[in-house]
Amino acid sequence: MALVPMSEIIGSPGSSDEILARRTLDTEQDAPATQIVVAIAELENTGPTELPPIYNCIDDLIANLFSSPPPGEADANITFTYQGYRIHVQQNGKMTILQSTS
């Protein structure tokens, strides 16, 4: 699986959410949902197959964001919760994974 490497792991001072990871999804290689599960598995120090299916949370929303994207000026974003993480995916493929500290 060819993934763009996990970037810096940083905190978000003054926020109730802590940014745990940022990644750019490579939509030319693997399904975006698969890449999200792999990123969460890395954070959980487990295998992706040990996690529940992500489609229980988002169905086909992520796939549709990239396979039938709205016009660029729409600047579409999806934010959802999976395994206790807030995941924010932008139309350009940038993903931020947060975990609430509140």
Phi and psi in degrees as GROMACS dihedral restraints (atoms count N, CA, C in turn):
[ dihedral_restraints ]
;  ai    aj    ak    al  type     phi  dphi    fc
    3     4     5     6     1   -95.0    20    10
    4     5     6     7     1   102.9    20    10
    6     7     8     9     1  -110.7    20    10
    7     8     9    10     1   147.8    20    10
    9    10    11    12     1   -69.8    20    10
   10    11    12    13     1   131.3    20    10
   12    13    14    15     1   -59.2    20    10
   13    14    15    16     1   149.2    20    10
   15    16    17    18     1   -60.0    20    10
   16    17    18    19     1   133.4    20    10
   18    19    20    21     1   -87.3    20    10
   19    20    21    22     1  -166.2    20    10
   21    22    23    24     1   -55.7    20    10
   22    23    24    25     1   146.4    20    10
   24    25    26    27     1  -102.3    20    10
   25    26    27    28     1   117.7    20    10
   27    28    29    30     1  -132.9    20    10
   28    29    30    31     1   160.1    20    10
   30    31    32    33     1   -97.0    20    10
   31    32    33    34     1   166.0    20    10
   33    34    35    36     1  -119.7    20    10
   34    35    36    37     1    87.8    20    10
   36    37    38    39     1   -58.8    20    10
   37    38    39    40     1   141.0    20    10
   39    40    41    42     1    79.3    20    10
   40    41    42    43     1     5.3    20    10
   42    43    44    45     1  -114.6    20    10
   43    44    45    46     1   154.0    20    10
   45    46    47    48     1   -81.6    20    10
   46    47    48    49     1    -9.3    20    10
   48    49    50    51     1  -108.9    20    10
   49    50    51    52     1   139.2    20    10
   51    52    53    54     1  -106.6    20    10
   52    53    54    55     1   126.1    20    10
   54    55    56    57     1   -76.7    20    10
   55    56    57    58     1   118.6    20    10
   57    58    59    60     1   -94.3    20    10
   58    59    60    61     1   -34.3    20    10
   60    61    62    63     1  -161.4    20    10
   61    62    63    64     1   154.9    20    10
   63    64    65    66     1  -131.7    20    10
   64    65    66    67     1   143.7    20    10
   66    67    68    69     1  -152.6    20    10
   67    68    69    70     1   150.0    20    10
   69    70    71    72     1  -103.7    20    10
   70    71    72    73     1   121.3    20    10
   72    73    74    75     1   -72.0    20    10
   73    74    75    76     1   133.1    20    10
   75    76    77    78     1   -96.9    20    10
   76    77    78    79     1    89.0    20    10
   78    79    80    81     1   -71.1    20    10
   79    80    81    82     1    -9.6    20    10
   81    82    83    84     1   -81.5    20    10
   82    83    84    85     1   -19.9    20    10
   84    85    86    87     1   -98.0    20    10
   85    86    87    88     1   -66.7    20    10
   87    88    89    90     1  -126.8    20    10
   88    89    90    91     1   161.7    20    10
   90    91    92    93     1   -58.6    20    10
   91    92    93    94     1   135.3    20    10
   93    94    95    96     1   -54.7    20    10
   94    95    96    97     1   -40.5    20    10
   96    97    98    99     1   -61.5    20    10
   97    98    99   100     1   -38.3    20    10
   99   100   101   102     1   -63.5    20    10
  100   101   102   103     1   -43.4    20    10
  102   103   104   105     1   -64.4    20    10
  103   104   105   106     1   -35.2    20    10
  105   106   107   108     1   -65.7    20    10
  106   107   108   109     1   -45.6    20    10
  108   109   110   111     1   -61.6    20    10
  109   110   111   112     1   -41.6    20    10
  111   112   113   114     1   -61.8    20    10
  112   113   114   115     1   -42.1    20    10
  114   115   116   117     1   -63.2    20    10
  115   116   117   118     1   -42.8    20    10
  117   118   119   120     1   -66.7    20    10
  118   119   120   121     1   -40.0    20    10
  120   121   122   123     1   -60.7    20    10
  121   122   123   124     1   -39.3    20    10
  123   124   125   126     1   -61.7    20    10
  124   125   126   127     1   -44.0    20    10
  126   127   128   129     1   -65.1    20    10
  127   128   129   130     1   -34.0    20    10
  129   130   131   132     1   -86.7    20    10
  130   131   132   133     1    -5.6    20    10
  132   133   134   135     1    56.6    20    10
  133   134   135   136     1    48.8    20    10
  135   136   137   138     1  -142.5    20    10
  136   137   138   139     1   176.7    20    10
  138   139   140   141     1   -87.1    20    10
  139   140   141   142     1   148.6    20    10
  141   142   143   144     1   -57.6    20    10
  142   143   144   145     1   -32.3    20    10
  144   145   146   147     1   -74.3    20    10
  145   146   147   148     1   -11.0    20    10
  147   148   149   150     1   -82.2    20    10
  148   149   150   151     1   -11.8    20    10
  150   151   152   153     1   -94.1    20    10
  151   152   153   154     1   153.1    20    10
  153   154   155   156     1   -68.3    20    10
  154   155   156   157     1   156.8    20    10
  156   157   158   159     1   -57.9    20    10
  157   158   159   160     1   134.9    20    10
  159   160   161   162     1   -72.2    20    10
  160   161   162   163     1   -23.0    20    10
  162   163   164   165     1   -64.9    20    10
  163   164   165   166     1   -17.2    20    10
  165   166   167   168     1   -65.4    20    10
  166   167   168   169     1   -24.3    20    10
  168   169   170   171     1   -96.2    20    10
  169   170   171   172     1   -41.1    20    10
  171   172   173   174     1  -124.3    20    10
  172   173   174   175     1    -3.4    20    10
  174   175   176   177     1    52.4    20    10
  175   176   177   178     1  -127.2    20    10
  177   178   179   180     1  -102.7    20    10
  178   179   180   181     1    13.7    20    10
  180   181   182   183     1   -57.3    20    10
  181   182   183   184     1   -47.1    20    10
  183   184   185   186     1   -65.7    20    10
  184   185   186   187     1   -45.2    20    10
  186   187   188   189     1   -59.7    20    10
  187   188   189   190     1   -42.8    20    10
  189   190   191   192     1   -67.9    20    10
  190   191   192   193     1   -29.6    20    10
  192   193   194   195     1   -60.5    20    10
  193   194   195   196     1   -31.9    20    10
  195   196   197   198     1  -103.9    20    10
  196   197   198   199     1   -31.3    20    10
  198   199   200   201     1   -80.5    20    10
  199   200   201   202     1   -32.4    20    10
  201   202   203   204     1  -131.4    20    10
  202   203   204   205     1    63.4    20    10
  204   205   206   207     1   -68.5    20    10
  205   206   207   208     1   146.8    20    10
  207   208   209   210     1   -71.3    20    10
  208   209   210   211     1   168.6    20    10
  210   211   212   213     1   -55.8    20    10
  211   212   213   214     1   148.0    20    10
  213   214   215   216     1   -53.6    20    10
  214   215   216   217     1   -35.9    20    10
  216   217   218   219     1   -68.5    20    10
  217   218   219   220     1   -13.9    20    10
  219   220   221   222     1   -70.2    20    10
  220   221   222   223     1   -27.5    20    10
  222   223   224   225     1    49.5    20    10
  223   224   225   226     1    53.5    20    10
  225   226   227   228     1   -69.9    20    10
  226   227   228   229     1   143.6    20    10
  228   229   230   231     1  -139.2    20    10
  229   230   231   232     1   149.6    20    10
  231   232   233   234     1  -128.7    20    10
  232   233   234   235     1   132.7    20    10
  234   235   236   237     1  -126.8    20    10
  235   236   237   238     1   131.3    20    10
  237   238   239   240     1  -150.9    20    10
  238   239   240   241     1   169.1    20    10
  240   241   242   243     1  -110.4    20    10
  241   242   243   244     1   135.5    20    10
  243   244   245   246     1  -147.0    20    10
  244   245   246   247     1   124.7    20    10
  246   247   248   249     1    56.3    20    10
  247   248   249   250     1    33.0    20    10
  249   250   251   252     1    83.1    20    10
  250   251   252   253     1     6.5    20    10
  252   253   254   255     1  -110.3    20    10
  253   254   255   256     1   143.9    20    10
  255   256   257   258     1   -92.4    20    10
  256   257   258   259     1   125.0    20    10
  258   259   260   261     1  -118.2    20    10
  259   260   261   262     1   125.7    20    10
  261   262   263   264     1  -117.2    20    10
  262   263   264   265     1   120.6    20    10
  264   265   266   267     1  -119.8    20    10
  265   266   267   268     1   128.0    20    10
  267   268   269   270     1   -97.1    20    10
  268   269   270   271     1   158.2    20    10
  270   271   272   273     1   -58.0    20    10
  271   272   273   274     1   -27.8    20    10
  273   274   275   276     1   -82.2    20    10
  274   275   276   277     1     2.6    20    10
  276   277   278   279     1    96.0    20    10
  277   278   279   280     1    -5.4    20    10
  279   280   281   282     1   -75.6    20    10
  280   281   282   283     1   132.5    20    10
  282   283   284   285     1  -123.9    20    10
  283   284   285   286     1   138.0    20    10
  285   286   287   288     1  -122.8    20    10
  286   287   288   289     1   133.1    20    10
  288   289   290   291     1  -112.1    20    10
  289   290   291   292     1   124.6    20    10
  291   292   293   294     1  -123.2    20    10
  292   293   294   295     1   154.2    20    10
  294   295   296   297     1  -129.0    20    10
  295   296   297   298     1   126.9    20    10
  297   298   299   300     1   -66.9    20    10
  298   299   300   301     1   135.3    20    10
  300   301   302   303     1  -100.7    20    10
  301   302   303   304     1     2.4    20    10
